[in-house]
Amino acid sequence: MTHPPLAADHVDTPHREFALGDLNLESGETIVDYRQAYVTHGTLNADRSNAVLVCASLSGTHHRLDFLIGAGKALDPARWFVVATDPIGNGLSTSPSNSAAQPGMRFPRFALRDMVAAQHRLLTAHLDLDRLHAVVGASMGGMQALQWAVSHPRFMQRIVALTPMAKTSPWAVLVTEAARSCLMADPAWTGDGFSAEPERGRRAF
């Protein structure tokens, strides 16, 4: 796995991945050979009751809430077993940018519920966890935390949803669509990707 350079406030720890195989999505499509990337901080206690899941924001990675991880901080590894994930499409998890079988525009459409489903399989099938102390996330990570409460209400004792939206608001849709429109108007856009760096599109956005 190739990871971007660490920022000064990132907490460095070994990157791991769980091969889920083909991941069936709620759209009816399938992500081929899906790999869920994650890191862990701390140690699981004897009664397996101190696990905390951290969900990343849109365009963020498992480092998104690193500022909360550390001695004396909210997610102190001396107290909590923290599992920080990269969601579908972000970081090192299978994404349009790194999928060999479905790169670029061939990547299936996915939703927040698919992200939560993949994380649930990571926790239960790979890490052998049947409960969490909490699910924590900011922005789109907070939206995943809310979805966890809906999809698996008895799996965690609490959620900590920072700056989430229960439903994507029109202004948020507009911001994302503006970025897409600017990039796809760049001369380097081929309809299936970019033939060169979309510098004009990035400047326009």
N, C-alpha and C positions, 0 to 999 in steps of 0.2 A: 504494500500500500504506500502510495506517495502522498505525503502530507505537506501542506503549505508551510512556509517558515513560521516558527513560533513567534508570537508577539511577546512583549516584555511582561504582560500580565497573565500569560497562559501558564497553566500547570502542566508540566510534561509528565506523561505516564505512558506505558506501552499501549499501542493501538491494537485492538482485537477485532475479530469479525466472526459472525456466525452465518454459515451458509444455510439458508432456509430452503434452497431449491427453487422451484417455480412458485411465485407468490400470486395467487389469484386475487384480483381486485374487485371491488364492488361494482365497477363498470362492466364487468364480464371479461375484461382483458386480463392478461397475465404478464408479469415481469419474469423473464427467463433468468434462472440462476441468480436469484436475489441474495445479496450479501448485506447483512445488517452490521454496520460498524459501531463500535462502542469502546469506552474506556471505563475502568473502575478505580475508585479511590477508597481506601480503608479496607476493613475486614468484616465479613459477615459474622455476627455474634452467634452464640451457642444455640439460641432458640430461633434464629433466623428472622428476627423481628426488627432489624435496624436498616433494612434496605430502602434506599430512596432513588427514584428514577428522575433523571433530569432530561428534559426535552428541549431541543434547539429551536431557535427562531428561524423565520424565513431568511434564506441566504446565510444563516449562521451555522456553526458546527458545534460539536460537543464541548468546545471551549467557551460557548456563549456565557455561561454562568460561572466561569472559573474564579471570578472575583468573590464568589460566595464560598469557595472551597479552600480550606486551610485551617491551621491551628487557631482556635478561638473564634472562627467564623461560623456562619449559619450552618454550613455543611462541613463540619469538622470531621475529617477522616478518622480521628481517634474515637468518634462516637457513632458515625454513620458509615454504612457501606453504600457508596454512591455509584450508580450506574448512569453514565452520561452517554447519550446516543446521538448519532447523526441520523436524521430522518430520511426517508426516501427522497432522492433528488438533491440532497445536501451533503457536503463533506465527503467522507470516504464510503458511505453507503452507496449501493448501486444507483446510478443516476444517468441521465442522458449523456453526460460528459465522460463517463467511464465504462458504460456498458458495451461489451464487445458484440453482443447479440442484437441489441436494440438501441444503437446510438442516436443521438440527436433527435430529430423529429419522429423517428420510429419508436421512440420510447412511449409506453402506454400512459394514458391519463390516469392519475391517481388522486386520492383524496385524503383528508386528515384521518378518516376512519381506517384507511389502509395503513397509514403510519402507525396508528395505535395497534392494529392487528399484528404488524410485524414486530413491534416492541413487546407485545404480549407473548408472542412465540419465543422471542429471545429469552425473556424472563422465565417462562415456564418450561420450555423444551430444552434450553441450553444451560441456564443458570439454576434450574430446579427450584425456583421461587414460586410460592403460591400466595404470597401476600407482600404488600409494600407498606412501609410506614407513611410514605407520601410520594406524590408525583408533583414535580416542580417544573415550571417553565415560564418563560417571558415571551410576550408577543405571540407569534405562531406557536411557540412552546407552551404558552399559557392556554392557547386554543386546544392543543393536544391534551393538556391536563384536564380541561373541561370535558373533552371527548372521553377521556379515561373514566371520568365520573359517570358518564352516560353509558358507555359500553361495558364497563366492568366496575359497577358501583361498590361491590363488596371486596374488591381486590386490595384497595388501599384504605388506610384510616383517614387520610385527608389529602386535599390537593392544595397547592400553592400556585395560583394562576396570576402571574404578574402582567399587567397591561394587556389582557386578552380581549378578543371580541367574541361574543357568543355567536354572532353572525357577521360575515364580512360586510362592512358598510360600503355604500356607493363610492365614497372618496377613496377608500383603499383599493377598490376595483379600478378606479380611474388612474391611480398612481401606477399600478402594475401594467395596465393596458397602455398607458403613455410610454412606459419604458419599452414594451414589446413593439409598439408602433414605430418608435424612433429607430430601434435596432433593425427592424425588418424593412425600413425605408432606405437603409444604407445600401449603396451600390454593391457591397460585398455579399449581400444576402442572396443565396441561391435558391431559396425555397426549401432547402433541406439542411441549411447550415450556412457558414460563412467561408468564402474563399480567401479572405484576409481579415485582419483585425478591423472591426467596424468602427473606425475612429470617428467618422462623421456622425454616425448614429449615437455614439456615446456622448459626443459634444452636444448634440441636439437635446438629448435627455437631460 
